Amino acid sequence: MIALLLTGGGARAAYQVGVLAAIAHALRRRSEPGATELAYPFKILCGTSAGALNVATLASHPDGFLHAVLHLERIWSGFRAELVFVADSFGLASSAGKWLGSLTLGWLSGHTPKALLDTSPLRRLLSRELDLSQIDRHLQAQRLQAVAVSASSYSSGEHLTFYCANKLFQPWERAKRRAIRSLLTVEHLLASSAIPVLFPPVAIEVEGRLQWFGDGAMRQVAPLSPAIHLGARAVLAIGTNSSPQEDHFGQIGQNTLPSLAQIGGHALAGLFLDSLAFDAEQLARTNQVIRQLDPQARAQSSLREIDLLQINPSQAIEPIALRYRLHLPWMLRKLFGRVGATEAPGAVMLSYLLFEQGFTNALMDLGKQDAHAMMHSILAFIDHHS
């Protein structure tokens, strides 16, 4: 049983769509002649942050894996910032004015802004493009086994995974993280992708109590865990981290005082990019221990070996983002320029928020290129674990 894991990364998640498109078309070419629907090669779908939005799109499309990927590709190929957050000059000026007013005269009005950006356009986009009721239909028909998205609770300090499944998988619990069986809604997706400070927190009722949630990448110490708990024997993980090239690029201007964008980009990179690498190392060590057990001890152990295949960008993403910085709406470009996000040292932050079609199409092209380069390994991985 193979799980697909899509990590966070804001606009960088367009790369995942390119990888999936290449895989879908490769599987379609191998399918039976005359077949009208391509079955889901990944029975377990897990996502965090922008990866959760991609997972929900895959899981909620009525017509199979290929059509779901084509739907994703259509959305990302036409992306504009105003589809994610209010990006016009009036809206941004209003948001900035509210923050300035709150910091200076907020004690008079009692008004405190929830975030720097208004993501009501993203809510409308998800409501328009996704029919989340289809997820339950796919589960009942056993096209899928489980779908999960993760979010971080500001209220309890826990990292929660919301999942739905066609089997009675018992909710799991670990230190400061646990799973909740739940029908997935737009609120869960908005919560999972709510980048702290930039995007507003989202309220979700959990076990009769209202909690406020933010980006699922926060406190996600074990991103592989949901897939494993939901029965995966193998995981294909598509990330958005292009290190070590990215680390080298981030050292530009290292002898000068970092800009706000450089500091923010460093924080976002730690939020989105580090946990999967650490968890993959832990999984490799666990697999090694399992292989050293004798057959009887292995049979008695609850541990099982998990095969992992990771796909990450082969090129640094920041230079790509800089090429498309002028595609931002005028007011947003000016704001990003003031904090240094349109210069090389601050381009990490730019790469997370550049929801513009030139950039997202470039990342999808890179994803297709990288997937084609390792397609033999990808298809062998799918065939071995199907």
C-alpha positions in Angstrom: 0.0 0.0 0.0 1.6 3.3 -1.2 1.0 6.6 0.4 1.5 10.0 -1.3 2.9 12.7 1.1 2.8 16.3 0.0 4.6 18.8 2.2 4.1 22.5 2.7 5.8 25.4 1.0 3.3 28.0 -0.1 3.6 28.8 -3.8 6.5 26.2 -4.1 3.8 23.5 -4.0 3.3 24.1 -7.7 6.4 21.9 -8.1 4.4 19.0 -6.7 1.8 19.4 -9.4 4.4 19.1 -12.1 5.8 15.9 -10.6 2.3 14.4 -10.3 1.4 15.4 -13.9 4.5 13.6 -15.2 3.6 10.5 -13.1 0.0 10.5 -14.2 0.8 10.8 -17.9 3.4 8.0 -17.6 0.9 5.7 -15.9 -1.7 6.6 -18.5 0.6 5.5 -21.3 1.0 2.2 -19.6 -2.8 1.7 -19.0 -5.1 -0.6 -20.9 -6.0 0.6 -24.4 -9.4 2.2 -24.3 -9.4 2.8 -20.5 -11.3 6.0 -19.7 -10.2 6.4 -16.0 -6.8 6.1 -14.4 -7.0 4.4 -11.0 -5.4 6.1 -8.0 -1.8 4.6 -7.7 -1.6 6.0 -4.2 -4.4 4.7 -1.9 -3.4 6.9 1.1 -3.1 10.7 0.6 -1.5 12.9 3.3 -0.8 16.6 3.0 0.3 19.6 5.0 -0.1 23.3 4.3 -0.2 23.9 0.6 0.4 20.2 0.2 -2.9 19.6 1.9 -4.7 21.7 -0.7 -3.1 19.6 -3.4 -4.1 16.4 -1.6 -7.7 17.5 -1.2 -7.9 18.4 -4.9 -6.7 14.9 -5.8 -9.0 13.2 -3.3 -12.1 15.1 -4.2 -12.1 14.9 -8.0 -14.9 12.5 -9.2 -13.1 11.1 -12.3 -9.9 9.3 -11.2 -6.2 10.2 -10.8 -5.4 11.6 -14.2 -8.3 14.0 -14.3 -7.6 15.0 -10.7 -4.1 15.9 -11.7 -5.2 17.8 -14.8 -7.6 19.8 -12.5 -4.7 20.6 -10.2 -2.6 21.6 -13.2 -5.3 23.9 -14.5 -5.6 25.7 -11.2 -1.9 26.2 -10.6 -1.2 27.2 -14.3 -3.6 30.2 -13.9 -2.7 31.2 -10.4 -2.6 34.9 -9.4 -1.9 36.3 -5.9 -5.5 37.7 -5.8 -6.8 34.1 -5.8 -5.1 33.5 -2.5 -5.2 36.8 -0.6 -6.5 40.3 -1.2 -3.7 41.7 -3.3 -5.1 44.9 -4.9 -3.8 48.3 -3.8 -6.9 49.3 -1.9 -7.1 46.0 0.0 -3.4 45.9 0.9 -3.4 49.5 1.9 -6.5 48.8 4.1 -4.8 45.8 5.7 -1.6 47.8 6.4 -3.7 50.7 7.8 -5.4 48.3 10.2 -2.1 47.1 11.5 -0.7 50.5 11.8 -3.8 51.7 13.6 -3.8 48.7 15.9 -0.2 49.4 16.9 -0.8 53.1 17.5 -4.4 53.6 18.5 -5.7 50.1 18.8 -6.1 50.5 22.5 -8.9 53.0 21.7 -10.8 50.8 19.3 -10.0 47.4 20.9 -9.5 46.0 17.4 -6.6 43.6 16.7 -6.0 42.3 13.2 -5.7 38.5 12.9 -3.1 38.5 10.2 -1.2 40.6 7.7 -3.1 39.3 4.7 -6.8 38.6 4.1 -7.2 35.1 2.7 -11.0 35.3 1.9 -10.1 34.8 -1.9 -8.6 31.4 -1.0 -11.7 30.3 0.8 -13.8 31.2 -2.3 -11.4 29.4 -4.6 -11.5 26.2 -2.5 -15.3 26.3 -2.2 -15.6 26.8 -6.0 -13.1 24.2 -7.2 -13.5 21.3 -4.7 -16.4 19.0 -3.9 -15.1 17.5 -0.7 -18.1 15.1 -0.4 -16.4 13.1 -3.2 -13.8 12.0 -0.8 -16.2 9.8 1.1 -17.5 8.3 -2.1 -13.9 7.4 -3.1 -13.4 5.8 0.3 -16.6 3.8 0.1 -15.7 2.6 -3.4 -12.2 1.7 -2.1 -10.5 3.8 -4.7 -8.8 5.4 -1.7 -8.0 4.0 1.7 -7.4 7.2 3.7 -7.0 11.0 3.3 -5.3 13.1 6.0 -4.4 16.8 6.5 -2.5 18.3 9.4 -2.8 21.5 11.3 -1.3 23.1 14.5 -3.6 24.2 17.3 -2.8 27.6 18.8 -5.3 26.8 21.5 -3.9 23.5 22.9 -0.4 23.6 21.5 -1.0 20.2 19.8 -0.3 19.1 16.3 -3.4 17.4 15.0 -4.0 15.2 11.9 -7.6 15.2 10.7 -8.2 12.0 8.7 -11.0 10.1 7.0 -10.6 6.4 6.1 -12.6 3.4 4.8 -11.2 1.2 7.6 -11.6 1.6 11.4 -8.1 2.9 11.9 -7.9 3.9 15.6 -6.8 7.5 16.3 -3.2 7.6 17.4 -1.7 9.8 20.0 1.9 10.8 20.7 3.5 13.6 22.7 1.8 16.9 21.6 0.4 15.3 18.5 -2.7 13.2 17.8 -5.1 12.2 15.2 -8.8 13.0 14.9 -11.2 11.1 12.6 -13.2 13.8 10.8 -14.9 14.6 7.5 -12.6 17.1 5.8 -13.9 20.6 5.1 -12.7 23.8 3.6 -12.0 24.9 7.2 -9.5 22.1 7.7 -7.7 23.1 4.5 -7.6 26.8 5.4 -6.2 25.9 8.8 -3.5 23.5 7.4 -2.3 26.3 5.1 -2.5 29.3 7.4 1.1 30.5 7.4 1.6 32.1 10.8 1.3 35.9 11.0 0.7 36.2 7.3 -2.5 34.2 7.1 -5.3 34.3 9.7 -5.9 31.4 12.1 -8.9 29.3 11.5 -11.5 28.0 14.1 -12.4 24.3 14.1 -14.5 22.5 16.6 -12.6 19.5 18.1 -14.4 17.2 20.4 -16.9 19.8 21.3 -14.4 22.6 21.9 -13.6 25.4 19.5 -9.9 25.7 18.8 -7.8 28.0 16.6 -5.5 26.5 14.1 -2.5 27.5 12.0 -0.2 26.0 9.4 0.3 22.3 9.7 4.0 22.6 9.2 4.3 24.1 12.7 5.4 21.5 15.3 5.2 18.8 12.7 8.1 16.7 14.0 7.1 13.5 12.2 5.5 14.2 8.8 5.7 10.5 7.7 3.7 9.4 10.8 0.1 9.8 9.5 0.8 7.8 6.4 2.4 5.0 8.4 -0.4 5.0 11.0 -3.0 4.7 8.1 -1.4 1.5 6.8 1.3 2.6 4.3 4.0 0.2 3.5 5.7 2.7 1.2 5.6 6.5 0.9 6.3 8.7 -2.0 7.1 12.1 -0.6 7.2 15.2 -2.8 8.9 18.1 -1.1 9.8 21.6 -2.0 13.4 21.8 -0.6 16.1 22.3 -3.2 19.1 22.1 -0.8 22.1 22.1 -0.9 21.8 24.7 -3.7 19.3 26.5 -1.7 21.6 26.8 1.4 24.3 28.2 -0.8 22.0 30.7 -2.3 20.8 31.8 1.1 24.4 32.8 2.1 24.4 35.7 -0.3 25.0 38.8 1.6 26.0 36.9 4.7 28.3 39.6 6.0 25.6 42.3 6.0 22.7 42.9 8.3 19.9 40.6 7.2 16.7 42.2 5.9 13.3 41.4 7.3 12.6 39.2 4.3 15.8 37.3 4.8 14.9 36.7 8.5 11.3 35.8 7.5 12.5 33.4 4.8 14.9 31.7 7.2 11.9 31.2 9.6 9.7 29.9 6.8 12.4 27.5 5.6 12.7 26.1 9.1 9.0 25.7 9.2 8.5 24.0 5.9 11.7 22.3 4.9 13.5 20.7 7.8 11.0 18.2 9.4 10.8 15.7 6.5 14.6 15.5 6.2 14.8 14.7 9.9 12.0 12.2 9.8 13.5 10.5 6.8 16.7 10.0 8.7 14.8 8.6 11.7 13.0 6.2 9.3 16.2 5.0 7.8 17.6 4.2 11.2 14.4 2.4 12.2 14.5 0.3 9.0 18.1 -0.6 9.7 17.2 -1.8 13.2 14.3 -3.9 11.8 16.6 -5.5 9.3 19.0 -6.6 12.0 16.2 -8.5 14.0 15.9 -12.2 13.6 12.7 -13.4 11.9 11.0 -14.4 15.2 11.8 -11.1 16.9 10.6 -9.2 13.8 7.3 -11.1 13.8 6.7 -10.3 17.4 7.6 -6.6 17.0 5.0 -4.0 16.0 7.6 -2.3 13.9 7.5 -2.7 10.1 9.9 -1.6 7.4 8.7 1.3 5.4 10.1 2.1 1.9 10.5 5.8 1.2 11.1 7.6 -2.1 11.7 11.3 -2.0 11.4 13.8 -4.9 12.7 17.3 -4.4 13.6 20.1 -6.8 16.9 19.6 -8.6 17.4 23.4 -8.9 17.4 26.2 -6.4 14.0 27.8 -6.4 15.0 31.3 -5.3 16.6 32.4 -8.6 13.4 31.3 -10.4 11.3 33.4 -8.0 13.5 36.4 -8.6 13.0 36.1 -12.4 9.2 36.5 -11.8 9.2 39.1 -9.0 7.9 41.8 -11.5 4.8 39.7 -12.0 3.5 40.6 -8.6 0.7 43.2 -8.3 2.3 46.7 -8.1 1.4 47.4 -4.4 2.5 43.9 -3.3 5.8 44.3 -5.2 6.4 47.6 -3.5 5.7 46.1 -0.1 7.9 43.1 -0.7 10.6 45.4 -2.0 10.5 47.5 1.2 11.3 44.4 3.3 13.9 43.0 0.9 11.9 40.1 -0.5 12.7 41.1 -4.1 16.5 41.0 -3.6 18.6 37.8 -3.6 19.1 37.5 0.2 15.3 37.7 0.8 14.2 35.6 -2.1 13.4 32.6 0.1 10.5 34.5 1.5 9.4 35.6 -2.0 9.4 32.0 -3.2 6.7 31.1 -0.7 4.3 33.9 -1.5 4.8 34.3 -5.3 1.4 33.0 -6.3 1.8 34.2 -9.9 1.3 32.0 -12.9 4.8 32.7 -14.4 6.4 31.3 -11.3 4.0 28.4 -10.7 4.3 27.3 -14.3 8.1 27.4 -14.1 7.9 25.2 -11.0 5.5 22.8 -12.6 7.9 22.5 -15.6 10.8 21.8 -13.2 8.6 19.2 -11.4 7.9 17.4 -14.8 11.6 17.6 -15.7 12.7 16.1 -12.4 10.1 13.4 -12.5 11.0 12.4 -16.1 14.6 12.1 -15.0 13.8 9.5 -12.4 10.6 8.0 -13.9 12.1 4.5 -14.1 12.7 4.6 -10.3 9.2 6.1 -9.7 7.4 3.5 -11.7 9.4 0.6 -10.3 8.6 1.9 -6.8 4.8 2.0 -7.6 4.9 -1.4 -9.3 6.8 -3.0 -6.4 4.4 -1.8 -3.7 1.0 -1.9 -5.6 
